[in-house]
Amino acid sequence: MNYLIINGSPRKKNTWAIVEQVKSNLEGNFEEIHLSKEDIALCRGCQNCIMNGEKYCPHYNQINDIIEKLRECDGIIITSPVYAMNVTALLKNFIDHTAYLYHRQEFFTKKALVVVSTAGAGHKKVANYLDETLRHWGVNKVYKIAIQCGGKDSLETSKIDKTSRKFRKDVESGKMHSPKLGDIIFFDVWKAMAITDDPIKADKEFWFETGLVNNDFSPDVKLGFFKRIFSRIMFNIMKRVI
Ligand SMILES: Cc1cc2nc3c(=O)[nH]c(=O)nc-3n(C[C@H](O)[C@H](O)[C@H](O)COP(=O)(O)O)c2cc1C
């Protein structure tokens, strides 16, 4: 299996020690992206990625290199220490550059593992934020490891090992999980947005070109009978509301 690690820590210390422990439980190839070395300029807020298409982002080449690697990998590992109760600016800047993915989700078949370290607080909140971000990208299943490192000389490895092994098993199985109702609602929101009288051009192109506009959810992920009905009802509501 091929794993892509997107490291949001500017150094290889507490968060990276957890990643090393995670890696010891996985088998395959690891590609590392250290955002501190990527030197991605700050998002300028032009909204070109959302409104006109990601190719119009002034930093498209750098961002797209990472997006391509995300497309190719089997498992995503995304990491951050807690900085002022949030992710690092390095990681937030990368996430800001992916805001268009919220409108045009594509990572439906990917599984991800979030790794967060903190001195004392904020780890669960930050792990939940990354979980939410990845789900907006379309990611099928997110595992979370959030560890307090303050005042500890060594890592408590049992929780890391347990979650890493679950992640590994899931990635290797290729099994797709049924989406949460919230994920279906967001799918229907963006689908409904794409078919309004005045849609965002890039969204409309994406939803029609991918054929997603004709589906209740990504065709790569099976919806049971009730979730299929739920999606249709939500889509009809969204069409009227938007
Ligand atoms: C700028 C900065 C802000 C931080 N903010 C918090 C915080 O809000 N809460 C906390 O418990 N720890 C905070 N920490 C501590 C780090 O989250 C913690 O030491 C983390 O394990 C560092 O990971 P690293 O070794 O990968 O850099 C902060 C550290 C830095 C440098």
The ligand as an SDF file (V2000), in Angstrom:
LIG
                    3D

 31 33  0  0  0  0  0  0  0  0999 V2000
    3.3460   28.2350   18.7260 C   0  0  0  0  0  0  0  0  0  0  0  0
    2.9420   27.1000   19.5960 C   0  0  0  0  0  0  0  0  0  0  0  0
    1.6530   27.0500   20.0970 C   0  0  0  0  0  0  0  0  0  0  0  0
    1.2630   25.9940   20.9270 C   0  0  0  0  0  0  0  0  0  0  0  0
   -0.0200   25.9770   21.4000 N   0  0  0  0  0  0  0  0  0  0  0  0
   -0.4030   24.9920   22.2400 C   0  0  0  0  0  0  0  0  0  0  0  0
   -1.7160   24.9710   22.7810 C   0  0  0  0  0  0  0  0  0  0  0  0
   -2.5750   25.7890   22.4530 O   0  0  0  0  0  0  0  0  0  0  0  0
   -2.0400   23.9910   23.6610 N   0  0  0  0  0  0  0  0  0  0  0  0
   -1.1240   23.0370   24.0500 C   0  0  0  0  0  0  0  0  0  0  0  0
   -1.4660   22.2100   24.8630 O   0  0  0  0  0  0  0  0  0  0  0  0
    0.1110   23.0110   23.5040 N   0  0  0  0  0  0  0  0  0  0  0  0
    0.5100   23.9620   22.6290 C   0  0  0  0  0  0  0  0  0  0  0  0
    1.7750   23.9500   22.0900 N   0  0  0  0  0  0  0  0  0  0  0  0
    2.6760   22.8030   22.3440 C   0  0  0  0  0  0  0  0  0  0  0  0
    2.7020   21.8020   21.1980 C   0  0  0  0  0  0  0  0  0  0  0  0
    1.4050   21.4990   20.7200 O   0  0  0  0  0  0  0  0  0  0  0  0
    3.3440   20.4760   21.5880 C   0  0  0  0  0  0  0  0  0  0  0  0
    4.5870   20.6880   22.2030 O   0  0  0  0  0  0  0  0  0  0  0  0
    3.4750   19.5520   20.3750 C   0  0  0  0  0  0  0  0  0  0  0  0
    3.6320   18.2350   20.8430 O   0  0  0  0  0  0  0  0  0  0  0  0
    4.6670   19.9490   19.5140 C   0  0  0  0  0  0  0  0  0  0  0  0
    4.7560   19.0650   18.4230 O   0  0  0  0  0  0  0  0  0  0  0  0
    6.0530   19.0340   17.4910 P   0  0  0  0  0  0  0  0  0  0  0  0
    7.1580   18.4420   18.3040 O   0  0  0  0  0  0  0  0  0  0  0  0
    5.6830   18.2120   16.3220 O   0  0  0  0  0  0  0  0  0  0  0  0
    6.3510   20.4560   17.1230 O   0  0  0  0  0  0  0  0  0  0  0  0
    2.1840   24.9820   21.2560 C   0  0  0  0  0  0  0  0  0  0  0  0
    3.4860   25.0380   20.7320 C   0  0  0  0  0  0  0  0  0  0  0  0
    3.8710   26.0800   19.9170 C   0  0  0  0  0  0  0  0  0  0  0  0
    5.2740   26.1160   19.3530 C   0  0  0  0  0  0  0  0  0  0  0  0
  1  2  1  0
  2  3  1  0
  2 30  2  0
  3  4  2  0
  4  5  1  0
  4 28  1  0
  5  6  2  0
  6  7  1  0
  6 13  1  0
  7  8  2  0
  7  9  1  0
  9 10  1  0
 10 11  2  0
 10 12  1  0
 12 13  2  0
 13 14  1  0
 14 15  1  0
 14 28  1  0
 15 16  1  0
 16 17  1  0
 16 18  1  0
 18 19  1  0
 18 20  1  0
 20 21  1  0
 20 22  1  0
 22 23  1  0
 23 24  1  0
 24 25  2  0
 24 26  1  0
 24 27  1  0
 28 29  2  0
 29 30  1  0
 30 31  1  0
M  END
$$$$
